[in-house]
């Protein structure tokens, strides 16, 4: 295979340099620990220029492979100019790949299976009687193990569980992703009246050993053993009965629990139930199902399908209480792209959404997102140019097939992508709300559609079904120094804390540089908490200063002017606003495609990820801080401590959230 390579002369201008890190030391630290891959044989991690080089060369290698296979025109000089421009855009934080792309793009594993480059997917359970009970659950486990966040529905309720025909023989589970999935397949298929063998776990590597290809560390056989035994026990008790909606949620949540292992293999799920299903709506109520919530039901956020004329009184009461369920307004989703435009019914085959609910998806569909930063630009014209390269990143991912035929059949037809924005509130502060929505969103959308027409013709593939979204960002926005998605800053001055193994060499470097470091109260012998002082840019309001109504209006504006997929937003509400939630849902249900909620409260977590400080405290904190380097290899133990994401809903450990 002929790989694309950036010019060495061009790269010489970046070697030995650092970019203008958005949040300074925090951004550098986040990149090194979370996204920089270890360099084999050199006892160090990638420098930023090397990671960007890997990403850009990966994107253009994909294009080159596509053109070569289909015997299309490939102009290497033109590609070199475009690749250098993409490199500069990422280097200057005008746009960036998603976390999946930072980690996987340009690595050897993607060229035979692009699933790891995709952020999210969805699978329906409605056809389990025809496809087989195991089908959606095994697909989900497979994709979750590749780092893809998965949504699923409960439409398979009503499937009648049969007793296994026999329990004979044994199956030695291979130490592979495929081996784990096959073991799950055998357990679930047995309850369609097939044989259930005894499982042998001897070949599975021990906990803590590295996963060489994908990254991360092995969890050992224990989580898989628990998964198989728990599903066996659950379905044995249901023999002769129908699965209900919560049974489906429980199986998927047990799968998600088993997948969590190491640093890069997170389990993100959203369960979509019916708005009239009271059992589903209550299944995460800590007052009724605390044991199940602590065991496995923490693994998914739960939302309901709703129509604009549904009676949502009952689910809204629970939303006001616990923040769940969220809402997916399926008639709006099927009818519209952007709400500014005329109905197009392009998503008539809509099945569900991804865990953060920014992508409209069919069953077995995956999608790739890419992130842009309008506030890091000086003009709308500069932003339109950035959109060309951001679009090109996401579109290139659609050129590679996954290992899953059902997924390829949907993705190759739809070519769905999600060009997203972060730092939205910062951009509104910098350019003015009217100019931002008009120039950066409305005209920016037209620019993305323009580039889709140009590049789809060149690549001889369909134009993308949908092209724009607003994602919640995760830690990617930390690199660029912007607020995530549509969300507000925590405060003008605050500490962002991270957890690191106490014996990590990272701790020595940061202590020498003068950073505040404390023993973690929850694990003082093994873990420390590092405090990074932050001053927000273009600050106007904190998340504590905005109402439910203002947040919902912001989402509606982005759904109107920018996103033809959806806008991910967790609307936070204060205790005195809880009573307004049912009315707020009623008022905005025809202006949104999806929305989630979360109570905003003082959780009492002393070493929380975000901690407000005063300006004087900030100035004292930065006084005397020194630059530091992180040259050595990052251990998997160091990486796995980064358990917090920037989404409000996952800042606290589940046991603390349930018990407070």
DRENBA-133918 format. One record per residue (C-alpha): residue number from 1; x, y, z. Coordinates in Angstrom, 2 decimals, m for minus. Layout:
REC,NUM,X,Y,Z
...
This chain:
REC,1,0.00,0.00,0.00
REC,2,1.27,3.48,m0.91
REC,3,1.05,5.68,2.18
REC,4,0.76,9.44,1.86
REC,5,3.60,11.37,3.51
REC,6,3.87,15.03,4.43
REC,7,6.90,16.89,3.11
REC,8,9.90,16.62,5.45
REC,9,10.83,20.19,4.57
REC,10,7.40,21.32,5.76
REC,11,7.62,19.28,8.97
REC,12,11.03,20.74,9.87
REC,13,9.23,23.99,10.66
REC,14,7.31,22.30,13.50
REC,15,9.83,19.93,15.05
REC,16,10.92,21.04,18.51
REC,17,7.97,23.47,18.83
REC,18,4.82,23.47,20.92
REC,19,1.47,24.92,19.79
REC,20,m0.27,27.74,21.62
REC,21,m2.02,25.45,24.09
REC,22,m5.52,26.74,24.79
REC,23,m5.48,26.17,28.54
REC,24,m1.71,26.17,28.85
REC,25,m0.32,23.44,31.07
REC,26,m3.69,21.70,31.41
REC,27,m3.97,21.34,27.64
REC,28,m0.41,20.04,27.31
REC,29,m0.95,17.59,30.16
REC,30,m4.26,16.38,28.69
REC,31,m2.70,15.80,25.28
REC,32,0.27,13.90,26.65
REC,33,m1.70,11.66,28.98
REC,34,m4.83,11.09,26.91
REC,35,m4.00,11.38,23.20
REC,36,m0.26,11.07,22.63
REC,37,0.60,7.50,21.72
REC,38,3.73,5.84,23.06
REC,39,6.53,5.71,20.48
REC,40,7.71,2.07,20.21
REC,41,11.28,1.50,21.31
REC,42,11.96,5.11,22.32
REC,43,10.55,5.26,25.86
REC,44,8.57,8.43,25.10
REC,45,5.24,9.66,23.81
REC,46,4.48,11.51,20.59
REC,47,5.12,15.21,20.45
REC,48,2.19,17.29,19.24
REC,49,3.63,17.72,15.75
REC,50,4.03,13.94,15.47
REC,51,0.41,13.29,16.47
REC,52,m0.85,15.87,13.97
REC,53,1.42,14.35,11.30
REC,54,0.00,10.88,12.03
REC,55,m3.56,12.19,11.76
REC,56,m3.10,14.19,8.55
REC,57,m1.12,11.45,6.83
REC,58,m3.82,8.98,7.85
REC,59,m6.58,11.11,6.33
REC,60,m4.78,11.56,3.02
REC,61,m3.68,7.93,2.90
REC,62,m7.36,6.95,3.12
REC,63,m8.16,9.26,0.20
REC,64,m5.22,7.96,m1.81
REC,65,m6.26,4.34,m1.20
REC,66,m9.81,5.13,m2.31
REC,67,m8.65,6.82,m5.52
REC,68,m6.21,4.03,m6.28
REC,69,m8.79,1.27,m5.74
REC,70,m11.40,3.00,m7.89
REC,71,m8.85,4.24,m10.46
REC,72,m9.73,7.90,m9.83
REC,73,m7.56,10.97,m10.36
REC,74,m4.97,11.59,m7.63
REC,75,m2.78,14.71,m7.78
REC,76,m0.01,14.30,m5.22
REC,77,1.12,17.95,m5.41
REC,78,m2.41,19.21,m4.83
REC,79,m2.85,16.71,m1.98
REC,80,0.40,17.89,m0.41
REC,81,m0.83,21.49,m0.36
REC,82,m4.16,20.47,1.16
REC,83,m2.50,18.22,3.73
REC,84,m0.15,20.99,4.85
REC,85,m3.12,23.33,5.24
REC,86,m4.99,20.72,7.31
REC,87,m1.89,20.29,9.49
REC,88,m1.74,24.06,10.11
REC,89,m5.46,24.19,10.96
REC,90,m5.12,21.46,13.58
REC,91,m1.85,22.89,14.91
REC,92,m3.51,26.28,15.47
REC,93,m6.65,24.73,17.01
REC,94,m8.99,25.92,14.31
REC,95,m10.41,22.41,14.23
REC,96,m9.44,18.98,15.46
REC,97,m10.43,15.35,15.10
REC,98,m12.53,13.82,17.85
REC,99,m10.91,11.85,20.65
REC,100,m11.26,8.67,18.58
REC,101,m9.32,10.33,15.80
REC,102,m6.59,11.68,18.07
REC,103,m6.02,8.14,19.30
REC,104,m6.56,5.95,16.25
REC,105,m6.23,7.94,12.98
REC,106,m3.12,6.97,11.06
REC,107,m2.46,3.78,13.03
REC,108,m2.21,0.47,11.12
REC,109,m5.39,m0.97,12.65
REC,110,m7.77,1.46,10.91
REC,111,m7.07,0.42,7.32
REC,112,m8.79,m2.94,7.76
REC,113,m11.49,m1.76,10.17
REC,114,m12.55,1.87,10.53
REC,115,m14.93,1.29,13.46
REC,116,m12.44,2.68,15.97
REC,117,m12.48,6.04,14.13
REC,118,m16.20,6.45,14.69
REC,119,m17.56,8.15,17.77
REC,120,m20.95,6.63,18.06
REC,121,m23.58,4.22,16.81
REC,122,m27.06,2.86,17.35
REC,123,m28.74,m0.53,17.18
REC,124,m32.41,m1.47,17.43
REC,125,m33.61,m4.60,19.23
REC,126,m36.97,m4.66,17.44
REC,127,m36.04,m7.52,15.07
REC,128,m34.52,m9.97,17.57
REC,129,m37.22,m12.53,16.78
REC,130,m35.99,m12.51,13.17
REC,131,m32.26,m11.70,13.55
REC,132,m31.71,m13.72,16.71
REC,133,m31.65,m12.64,20.33
REC,134,m27.88,m12.21,20.33
REC,135,m27.59,m9.93,17.29
REC,136,m27.96,m6.39,18.73
REC,137,m26.21,m7.22,22.02
REC,138,m23.18,m8.79,20.33
REC,139,m22.92,m5.91,17.85
REC,140,m22.99,m3.47,20.76
REC,141,m20.32,m5.34,22.70
REC,142,m18.10,m5.50,19.62
REC,143,m18.39,m1.76,18.97
REC,144,m18.07,m0.77,22.63
REC,145,m14.80,m2.71,22.80
REC,146,m13.57,m0.58,19.90
REC,147,m14.37,2.62,21.80
REC,148,m17.65,3.46,20.05
REC,149,m20.49,4.90,22.15
REC,150,m23.73,3.00,21.54
REC,151,m27.43,3.79,21.69
REC,152,m30.12,1.12,21.73
REC,153,m33.89,0.81,22.06
REC,154,m36.25,m1.49,23.97
REC,155,m38.46,m2.42,21.00
REC,156,m37.50,m6.11,21.30
REC,157,m39.66,m6.46,24.40
REC,158,m42.01,m9.42,23.95
REC,159,m39.38,m11.95,22.87
REC,160,m40.21,m15.31,24.51
REC,161,m37.24,m16.88,26.33
REC,162,m36.71,m20.61,25.71
REC,163,m34.84,m23.09,27.86
REC,164,m31.42,m24.14,26.52
REC,165,m31.60,m27.45,24.67
REC,166,m28.62,m28.77,26.63
REC,167,m25.59,m27.70,28.65
REC,168,m22.86,m29.84,27.13
REC,169,m19.28,m29.47,25.98
REC,170,m16.96,m26.55,26.55
REC,171,m15.80,m23.45,24.76
REC,172,m12.28,m22.15,25.38
REC,173,m12.68,m18.39,25.00
REC,174,m9.96,m16.88,22.78
REC,175,m8.10,m13.86,24.12
REC,176,m9.55,m11.58,21.45
REC,177,m12.39,m9.14,21.02
REC,178,m14.04,m11.65,18.74
REC,179,m13.69,m14.36,21.38
REC,180,m15.52,m12.31,24.00
REC,181,m18.30,m11.50,21.55
REC,182,m18.67,m15.14,20.53
REC,183,m19.00,m16.20,24.17
REC,184,m21.81,m13.65,24.62
REC,185,m23.42,m14.93,21.43
REC,186,m23.42,m18.49,22.77
REC,187,m25.11,m17.53,26.05
REC,188,m27.85,m15.47,24.42
REC,189,m28.44,m17.93,21.57
REC,190,m28.83,m20.77,24.07
REC,191,m32.06,m19.17,25.28
REC,192,m33.51,m19.62,21.82
REC,193,m33.35,m23.37,22.50
REC,194,m29.71,m24.10,21.61
REC,195,m26.86,m25.68,23.53
REC,196,m25.04,m23.72,26.23
REC,197,m21.45,m24.95,26.73
REC,198,m19.27,m24.54,29.77
REC,199,m16.82,m21.69,29.34
REC,200,m13.07,m21.96,29.88
REC,201,m11.32,m18.67,30.62
REC,202,m7.70,m19.92,30.79
REC,203,m6.59,m18.22,27.54
REC,204,m7.67,m14.72,28.58
REC,205,m4.73,m12.56,29.64
REC,206,m4.48,m11.41,33.22
REC,207,m5.73,m8.05,34.47
REC,208,m3.31,m5.19,33.88
REC,209,m1.54,m6.64,30.85
REC,210,m1.37,m4.25,27.86
REC,211,m3.69,m4.45,24.86
REC,212,m1.04,m3.94,22.21
REC,213,m3.11,m3.11,19.14
REC,214,m5.92,m0.90,20.37
REC,215,m4.27,0.36,23.54
REC,216,m5.34,0.25,27.16
REC,217,m4.95,m2.60,29.60
REC,218,m6.73,m5.91,29.93
REC,219,m9.36,m6.34,32.61
REC,220,m8.71,m10.07,32.98
REC,221,m11.43,m12.72,32.67
REC,222,m13.46,m11.65,35.73
REC,223,m15.74,m9.06,34.03
REC,224,m16.55,m11.44,31.17
REC,225,m17.21,m14.31,33.57
REC,226,m19.57,m12.13,35.59
REC,227,m21.35,m10.99,32.41
REC,228,m21.96,m14.51,31.13
REC,229,m23.05,m15.83,34.51
REC,230,m25.36,m12.88,35.21
REC,231,m27.09,m13.16,31.83
REC,232,m27.41,m16.93,32.26
REC,233,m29.05,m16.47,35.67
REC,234,m31.31,m13.67,34.46
REC,235,m32.59,m15.53,31.39
REC,236,m32.94,m18.84,33.24
REC,237,m35.36,m17.09,35.58
REC,238,m37.31,m15.82,32.54
REC,239,m37.71,m19.15,30.68
REC,240,m41.19,m19.33,29.20
REC,241,m41.77,m15.62,29.74
REC,242,m41.41,m12.53,27.57
REC,243,m38.51,m10.13,27.88
REC,244,m39.67,m6.70,29.00
REC,245,m38.09,m3.36,28.22
REC,246,m36.00,m3.27,31.39
REC,247,m34.65,m6.78,30.73
REC,248,m33.22,m5.40,27.48
REC,249,m31.73,m2.45,29.35
REC,250,m30.22,m4.78,31.95
REC,251,m28.55,m7.02,29.36
REC,252,m27.07,m4.03,27.51
REC,253,m25.93,m2.47,30.79
REC,254,m24.25,m5.72,31.86
REC,255,m22.45,m5.73,28.51
REC,256,m21.35,m2.12,29.08
REC,257,m20.12,m2.94,32.56
REC,258,m18.01,m5.82,31.23
REC,259,m16.42,m3.71,28.51
REC,260,m14.98,m1.06,30.82
REC,261,m11.28,m1.85,30.89
REC,262,m8.19,0.35,30.88
REC,263,m7.90,3.86,29.60
REC,264,m9.30,4.09,26.09
REC,265,m12.10,1.53,26.21
REC,266,m14.94,3.39,27.88
REC,267,m18.53,2.21,27.91
REC,268,m21.00,4.89,26.84
REC,269,m24.63,3.89,26.29
REC,270,m28.03,5.48,25.93
REC,271,m31.23,3.47,26.29
REC,272,m34.29,4.71,24.40
REC,273,m37.66,3.57,25.70
REC,274,m41.27,4.55,25.12
REC,275,m42.71,7.65,26.77
REC,276,m45.63,5.61,28.13
REC,277,m43.47,2.82,29.58
REC,278,m43.58,3.62,33.30
REC,279,m41.39,0.65,34.27
REC,280,m38.62,1.82,31.93
REC,281,m38.93,5.42,33.11
REC,282,m38.53,4.38,36.75
REC,283,m35.81,1.74,36.31
REC,284,m33.01,4.09,37.45
REC,285,m34.92,5.53,40.40
REC,286,m32.44,5.17,43.30
REC,287,m35.29,5.00,45.78
REC,288,m36.68,1.86,44.11
REC,289,m33.76,0.17,42.37
REC,290,m30.61,1.23,44.19
REC,291,m28.99,m2.23,44.07
REC,292,m29.55,m2.59,40.32
REC,293,m28.30,0.95,39.75
REC,294,m25.10,0.27,41.65
REC,295,m24.67,m3.09,39.92
REC,296,m25.13,m2.20,36.25
REC,297,m27.89,0.29,35.42
REC,298,m25.40,3.13,35.82
REC,299,m24.00,2.08,32.41
REC,300,m26.59,3.95,30.34
REC,301,m28.27,7.31,30.26
REC,302,m31.99,6.76,29.63
REC,303,m34.25,8.74,27.31
REC,304,m37.67,8.27,25.73
REC,305,m39.04,8.54,22.22
REC,306,m41.65,11.29,22.15
REC,307,m43.89,13.05,19.68
REC,308,m44.82,16.69,19.88
REC,309,m48.39,15.83,20.85
REC,310,m47.59,13.11,23.44
REC,311,m48.65,13.48,27.06
REC,312,m45.26,13.70,28.80
REC,313,m46.58,14.46,32.28
REC,314,m45.29,11.24,33.87
REC,315,m41.74,11.17,32.41
REC,316,m41.36,14.91,33.03
REC,317,m41.97,14.33,36.74
REC,318,m39.02,11.94,36.84
REC,319,m36.87,14.29,34.78
REC,320,m37.52,17.01,37.35
REC,321,m36.53,14.59,40.11
REC,322,m33.41,12.85,38.77
REC,323,m32.65,14.40,35.38
REC,324,m33.79,11.30,33.50
REC,325,m35.31,10.47,31.14
REC,326,m34.17,12.73,28.34
REC,327,m36.25,13.14,25.19
REC,328,m35.92,12.33,21.49
REC,329,m38.71,14.01,19.50
REC,330,m39.04,11.52,16.67
REC,331,m41.54,13.40,14.51
REC,332,m39.24,16.45,14.42
REC,333,m36.25,14.19,13.72
REC,334,m37.90,12.43,10.80
REC,335,m39.30,15.59,9.25
REC,336,m36.43,18.10,9.43
REC,337,m32.73,18.61,8.98
REC,338,m32.08,22.09,10.34
REC,339,m35.29,23.53,11.70
REC,340,m34.64,26.64,9.59
REC,341,m35.16,24.63,6.41
REC,342,m38.24,23.11,4.81
REC,343,m39.15,19.53,5.78
REC,344,m37.14,17.00,3.77
REC,345,m38.04,13.69,5.49
REC,346,m34.51,12.43,4.81
REC,347,m34.42,10.70,8.19
REC,348,m37.67,8.81,7.77
REC,349,m35.71,5.62,8.63
REC,350,m34.53,7.10,11.93
REC,351,m34.08,4.43,14.59
REC,352,m32.32,6.21,17.46
REC,353,m29.44,8.37,18.66
REC,354,m25.96,7.96,20.08
REC,355,m25.25,8.32,23.84
REC,356,m24.80,12.10,23.71
REC,357,m27.77,12.41,21.33
REC,358,m26.20,14.61,18.65
REC,359,m26.40,12.08,15.79
REC,360,m29.58,10.82,14.15
REC,361,m28.97,7.17,13.27
REC,362,m30.45,4.12,11.64
REC,363,m29.99,0.68,13.18
REC,364,m26.39,m0.61,12.97
REC,365,m25.17,2.81,11.78
REC,366,m21.94,4.43,13.02
REC,367,m20.87,8.01,12.49
REC,368,m17.75,10.15,12.62
REC,369,m17.65,13.59,14.22
REC,370,m15.12,16.39,13.92
REC,371,m14.78,19.50,16.06
REC,372,m14.37,23.15,15.00
REC,373,m13.65,26.19,17.17
REC,374,m15.25,29.42,15.83
REC,375,m13.93,31.53,18.72
REC,376,m10.36,30.69,17.68
REC,377,m10.92,32.52,14.37
REC,378,m10.72,36.21,13.51
REC,379,m13.43,36.26,10.84
REC,380,m16.24,34.21,9.35
REC,381,m14.29,33.91,6.09
REC,382,m11.40,32.28,7.92
REC,383,m13.90,29.88,9.52
REC,384,m15.36,28.87,6.15
REC,385,m11.87,27.87,5.04
REC,386,m11.47,25.79,8.21
REC,387,m14.77,24.04,7.53
REC,388,m13.33,22.69,4.28
REC,389,m10.63,20.75,6.13
REC,390,m12.82,19.73,9.05
REC,391,m15.39,18.37,6.61
REC,392,m12.66,16.57,4.66
REC,393,m11.46,14.79,7.80
REC,394,m14.93,13.40,8.59
REC,395,m15.80,12.54,4.99
REC,396,m12.53,10.65,4.56
REC,397,m13.44,8.34,7.45
REC,398,m16.54,7.26,5.50
REC,399,m14.27,5.92,2.73
REC,400,m13.07,3.06,4.93
REC,401,m15.34,0.08,5.62
REC,402,m15.73,m1.45,9.05
REC,403,m15.55,m5.20,9.69
REC,404,m19.36,m5.34,10.01
REC,405,m21.39,m5.88,6.78
REC,406,m24.66,m4.60,8.26
REC,407,m22.93,m1.43,9.38
REC,408,m21.23,m0.93,6.02
REC,409,m24.56,m1.30,4.22
REC,410,m25.96,1.69,6.12
REC,411,m22.84,3.85,6.30
REC,412,m21.84,3.56,2.65
REC,413,m25.35,4.62,1.68
REC,414,m25.77,7.49,4.16
REC,415,m22.17,8.79,4.53
REC,416,m23.45,10.60,7.62
REC,417,m20.95,12.89,9.37
REC,418,m21.12,15.51,12.09
REC,419,m19.10,18.71,11.76
REC,420,m19.47,20.16,15.25
REC,421,m18.69,23.40,17.06
REC,422,m17.25,23.99,20.52
REC,423,m16.65,27.26,22.33
REC,424,m20.08,28.44,21.17
REC,425,m20.64,30.80,24.09
REC,426,m17.12,32.17,23.64
REC,427,m17.83,32.83,19.94
REC,428,m21.07,34.64,20.80
REC,429,m19.16,36.81,23.26
REC,430,m16.44,37.56,20.70
REC,431,m18.54,38.22,17.59
REC,432,m21.99,39.03,19.00
REC,433,m24.87,36.55,19.05
REC,434,m26.56,37.83,15.90
REC,435,m23.39,37.81,13.82
REC,436,m22.39,34.41,15.18
REC,437,m25.69,32.72,14.30
REC,438,m25.93,34.46,10.92
REC,439,m22.33,34.25,9.70
REC,440,m20.72,31.32,11.51
REC,441,m23.75,29.01,11.73
REC,442,m26.17,29.75,8.90
REC,443,m23.59,30.62,6.23
REC,444,m21.15,28.14,7.75
REC,445,m23.68,25.39,7.14
REC,446,m23.90,26.44,3.50
REC,447,m20.11,26.19,3.30
REC,448,m20.13,22.60,4.59
REC,449,m22.82,21.64,2.08
REC,450,m20.78,23.29,m0.69
REC,451,m17.68,21.27,0.16
REC,452,m19.75,18.10,0.38
REC,453,m20.93,18.61,m3.19
REC,454,m17.38,19.28,m4.44
REC,455,m15.61,16.40,m2.70
REC,456,m18.37,13.82,m3.14
REC,457,m18.18,14.38,m6.92
REC,458,m14.40,13.96,m6.88
REC,459,m14.56,10.80,m4.76
REC,460,m17.57,9.47,m6.72
REC,461,m19.60,8.74,m3.61
REC,462,m23.02,9.92,m2.36
REC,463,m23.32,13.26,m0.66
REC,464,m23.70,12.89,3.09
REC,465,m27.23,12.47,4.38
REC,466,m26.53,14.90,7.22
REC,467,m23.37,16.94,7.87
REC,468,m23.58,19.09,11.03
REC,469,m24.05,18.51,14.76
REC,470,m23.09,19.91,18.13
REC,471,m21.25,17.33,20.21
REC,472,m20.44,17.64,23.94
REC,473,m16.70,17.55,23.18
REC,474,m15.21,15.56,26.05
REC,475,m11.58,16.43,26.78
REC,476,m10.84,17.48,23.18
REC,477,m12.00,21.05,23.86
REC,478,m9.41,21.24,26.66
REC,479,m6.64,21.15,24.04
REC,480,m8.09,24.13,22.20
REC,481,m8.91,26.12,25.34
REC,482,m12.63,26.48,24.65
REC,483,m15.87,25.58,26.39
REC,484,m17.38,22.25,25.31
REC,485,m20.22,22.43,22.79
REC,486,m23.10,24.69,23.83
REC,487,m22.09,24.63,27.48
REC,488,m20.96,27.54,29.60
REC,489,m17.76,27.97,31.57
REC,490,m17.72,26.65,35.09
REC,491,m16.64,30.11,36.31
REC,492,m14.31,32.92,35.26
REC,493,m11.60,31.53,37.54
REC,494,m11.50,27.91,38.62
REC,495,m9.39,24.85,39.28
REC,496,m9.58,21.89,36.91
REC,497,m8.40,18.81,38.77
REC,498,m7.08,15.54,37.42
REC,499,m6.20,12.28,39.13
REC,500,m2.86,10.55,38.68
REC,501,m1.21,7.48,40.20
REC,502,0.85,8.57,43.20
REC,503,4.02,6.86,41.93
REC,504,3.72,8.28,38.43
REC,505,6.72,10.22,37.05
REC,506,4.15,12.82,35.94
REC,507,3.67,13.77,39.58
REC,508,7.36,14.50,40.05
REC,509,7.42,16.79,36.99
REC,510,4.35,18.75,38.10
REC,511,5.48,19.04,41.71
REC,512,8.82,20.44,40.53
REC,513,6.91,22.93,38.36
REC,514,5.06,24.22,41.42
REC,515,1.55,22.78,40.93
REC,516,m0.70,22.08,43.89
REC,517,m0.88,18.34,44.50
REC,518,m2.90,16.54,47.19
REC,519,m3.48,12.95,48.18
REC,520,m6.85,11.80,46.86
REC,521,m9.29,11.58,49.75
REC,522,m10.86,8.45,48.28
REC,523,m7.51,6.66,47.75
REC,524,m4.75,8.51,49.63
REC,525,m2.20,5.70,49.38
REC,526,m2.27,5.32,45.62
REC,527,m3.72,8.44,43.98
REC,528,m3.06,12.17,43.96
REC,529,m5.12,15.09,42.71
REC,530,m3.40,17.79,40.64
REC,531,m4.89,21.31,40.49
REC,532,m4.63,23.35,37.28
REC,533,m5.68,27.02,37.70
REC,534,m7.76,28.32,34.76
REC,535,m8.90,31.75,33.66
REC,536,m11.81,31.59,31.19
REC,537,m11.51,33.45,27.87
REC,538,m14.25,35.76,26.57
REC,539,m16.12,35.09,29.81
REC,540,m19.73,36.30,30.10
REC,541,m21.62,33.86,32.29
REC,542,m21.02,30.69,34.25
REC,543,m23.26,27.66,34.23
REC,544,m24.63,28.86,37.58
REC,545,m25.77,32.16,36.03
REC,546,m28.06,30.80,33.33
REC,547,m31.61,29.55,33.58
REC,548,m33.18,26.45,32.10
REC,549,m34.99,28.70,29.61
REC,550,m31.81,30.35,28.34
REC,551,m30.07,26.99,27.90
REC,552,m33.03,25.56,25.98
REC,553,m33.14,28.63,23.75
REC,554,m29.43,28.22,22.97
REC,555,m30.04,24.62,21.91
REC,556,m33.02,25.68,19.79
REC,557,m30.93,28.35,18.02
REC,558,m28.20,25.85,17.14
REC,559,m30.83,23.37,15.93
REC,560,m32.32,26.12,13.78
REC,561,m29.16,27.63,12.27
REC,562,m26.49,24.92,12.36
REC,563,m27.25,21.27,13.15
REC,564,m29.04,19.14,10.59
REC,565,m28.36,16.15,12.83
REC,566,m28.97,17.16,16.46
REC,567,m27.55,19.27,19.29
REC,568,m26.15,17.51,22.33
REC,569,m26.95,19.39,25.49
REC,570,m27.42,18.47,29.12
REC,571,m29.60,21.28,30.44
REC,572,m28.75,21.84,34.09
REC,573,m31.38,23.05,36.51
REC,574,m31.26,24.36,40.06
REC,575,m33.55,22.97,42.78
REC,576,m35.97,25.89,42.49
REC,577,m36.25,25.30,38.71
REC,578,m37.30,21.65,39.00
REC,579,m40.98,22.61,38.95
REC,580,m40.44,24.39,35.61
REC,581,m39.13,21.28,33.80
REC,582,m42.51,19.92,32.59
REC,583,m43.48,23.34,31.21
REC,584,m40.06,23.82,29.64
REC,585,m40.32,20.49,27.84
REC,586,m43.80,21.42,26.65
REC,587,m42.68,24.81,25.31
REC,588,m39.57,23.59,23.45
REC,589,m40.68,20.16,22.21
REC,590,m41.25,21.42,18.64
REC,591,m37.96,23.37,18.55
REC,592,m35.57,20.54,19.46
REC,593,m34.67,17.09,18.24
REC,594,m33.31,15.84,21.55
REC,595,m32.55,17.12,25.02
REC,596,m31.34,15.82,28.37
REC,597,m31.45,17.32,31.85
REC,598,m29.39,17.17,35.03
REC,599,m29.96,18.69,38.48
REC,600,m27.30,21.30,39.26
REC,601,m26.47,20.99,42.92
REC,602,m23.67,21.19,45.40
REC,603,m22.59,17.56,45.50
REC,604,m20.15,18.11,48.35
REC,605,m17.32,16.40,46.49
REC,606,m14.24,18.03,48.00
REC,607,m11.85,17.32,45.13
REC,608,m14.37,17.88,42.33
REC,609,m13.17,18.20,38.71
REC,610,m14.19,21.90,38.65
REC,611,m13.78,24.24,41.64
REC,612,m14.58,27.95,41.56
REC,613,m11.90,30.30,42.88
REC,614,m11.50,34.07,43.10
REC,615,m9.26,36.17,40.88
REC,616,m6.78,36.67,43.73
REC,617,m6.69,32.92,44.37
REC,618,m6.04,32.39,40.67
REC,619,m3.19,34.93,40.62
REC,620,m1.63,33.34,43.70
REC,621,m1.97,29.89,42.16
REC,622,m0.13,30.79,38.93
REC,623,2.59,32.75,40.72
REC,624,5.85,30.86,40.44
REC,625,4.57,28.09,38.16
REC,626,7.22,26.78,35.79
REC,627,7.10,25.08,32.42
REC,628,7.48,21.32,32.46
REC,629,8.12,18.55,29.96
REC,630,6.51,15.13,29.75
REC,631,8.91,13.20,27.60
REC,632,8.78,9.69,29.01
REC,633,6.40,6.92,28.03
REC,634,2.95,7.20,29.60
REC,635,1.91,4.03,31.40
REC,636,m1.56,2.59,31.06
REC,637,m1.89,3.06,34.82
REC,638,m1.41,6.80,34.33
REC,639,m3.94,6.98,31.51
REC,640,m6.75,5.10,33.23
REC,641,m7.18,7.64,36.04
REC,642,m8.78,10.14,33.68
REC,643,m12.27,8.89,34.50
REC,644,m14.06,12.23,34.32
REC,645,m15.46,13.65,31.10
REC,646,m16.51,17.25,30.58
REC,647,m20.17,16.35,30.34
REC,648,m21.97,17.26,33.55
REC,649,m23.60,13.86,33.82
REC,650,m20.38,11.92,34.31
REC,651,m18.28,14.13,36.56
REC,652,m18.95,12.08,39.67
REC,653,m18.38,8.45,40.40
REC,654,m21.71,6.63,40.18
REC,655,m21.60,5.42,43.78
REC,656,m21.17,8.98,45.03
REC,657,m24.02,10.22,42.83
REC,658,m26.39,7.52,44.05
REC,659,m25.48,7.81,47.71
REC,660,m25.72,11.62,47.93
